Amino acid sequence: MMRLERLRADHADALLEFERENRAYFARSVPDRGDAYFAGFASRHRALLAEQDAGLCHFHVLVDERGDLAGRVNLVDVEEGAAELGYRIGERAAGRGVATAAVEDMCRLAATEYGLSVLIAVTTLDNPASRTVLARNGFTVVENIGIDGRPGVRLRRRLGPLRPDRT
C-alpha cells in the first residue's frame, strides 16, 4: 500500500536518490532538471521546506510498503484556494495505477487538509500517461499551452465531494 507523507528534512537523502535513479526516465516525458539541481539539492530541499512552512506549497513523497520512495506529489503556488498539482512517479512503480491513486489521494488532501477548491495541472501532449491520470481524476483541459517549447495543455479540477464511484 502506497502512502503520501508530507515532505520532511529527513526525506532529503532518499529523495535525492529517487531523482538520480529516475533522471533518464523522467527526461523522456518532462524537461530534465539539469546538473545544477543535483549539485545544489541540499540547499534546494531546505528552501522547499521553508516554502512549505510558509504555506506557499505542500510537498509530499509517495512511500511504498517497504518505506522506499516511489514518487512525489506536490501542490505549488497555493493562493486563494487554488494550487498547481505536480507529480513524478518512479519507473519501478509506473504502469500500475500508482499515479492515478496518488493524484486521487492528493485531491482529497487538497480539499480536506489544505482547504483548496481548485487544482491546476499542466502536461505535454506527448505524455499520454499523465493526461490519462489527470482525466481519471476529473481534470479537464482549459487551455492549450507551450511547455519548454513543446505543445501542452493546462487542466483544471474543482474540488468538492468525491464522486460516488471514487472512494
HUPE-V27309 format. One record per backbone hydrogen bond with DSSP energy under -1.0 kcal/mol. CO is the residue of the C=O (numbers start at 0). NH is the residue of the N-H. E is the energy in kcal/mol with one decimal. If there is no record, write none. Layout:
CO_NH_E, CO_NH_E
This chain:
2_62_-2.9, 4_60_-2.6, 7_10_-1.5, 8_11_-1.6, 10_14_-2.8, 11_15_-2.6, 12_16_-2.2, 13_17_-2.4, 14_18_-2.5, 15_19_-2.4, 16_20_-3.0, 17_21_-1.8, 19_22_-1.0, 21_25_-3.0, 22_26_-2.2, 25_28_-2.1, 25_29_-2.5, 34_38_-2.3, 35_39_-2.3, 37_40_-1.1, 39_43_-2.3, 40_44_-3.1, 41_45_-1.9, 42_46_-2.0, 43_47_-2.4, 44_48_-2.1, 45_49_-1.8, 46_50_-2.3, 47_51_-2.5, 48_52_-2.6, 49_53_-1.6, 50_55_-2.2, 51_54_-1.6, 55_77_-2.7, 57_74_-2.6, 58_6_-3.0, 59_72_-1.7, 60_4_-2.7, 61_69_-3.5, 61_70_-1.3, 62_2_-2.1, 63_66_-1.9, 67_63_-2.9, 69_89_-3.0, 70_61_-3.2, 71_87_-2.5, 73_85_-2.4, 74_57_-3.1, 75_83_-3.0, 78_81_-1.6, 80_116_-3.4, 80_117_-1.8, 81_78_-2.7, 82_119_-2.3, 83_75_-2.8, 85_73_-3.4, 87_71_-2.6, 89_92_-1.2, 96_100_-2.2, 97_101_-2.7, 98_102_-2.7, 99_103_-2.2, 100_104_-2.5, 101_105_-2.4, 102_106_-2.6, 103_107_-2.0, 104_108_-2.6, 105_109_-3.2, 106_110_-1.7, 107_111_-2.9, 108_112_-2.3, 108_113_-1.8, 109_115_-3.2, 116_158_-3.1, 117_82_-1.3, 118_156_-2.5, 119_84_-3.6, 120_154_-3.5, 122_152_-2.6, 123_126_-1.4, 126_130_-1.9, 127_131_-2.3, 128_132_-2.4, 129_133_-2.5, 130_134_-2.4, 131_135_-2.6, 133_138_-2.5, 134_137_-1.8, 139_155_-2.3, 142_153_-3.0, 144_151_-3.3, 146_149_-1.6, 149_146_-3.3, 150_124_-2.8, 151_144_-2.4, 152_122_-1.9, 153_141_-3.1, 153_142_-1.4, 154_120_-2.0, 155_139_-2.4, 156_118_-2.7, 162_165_-2.0
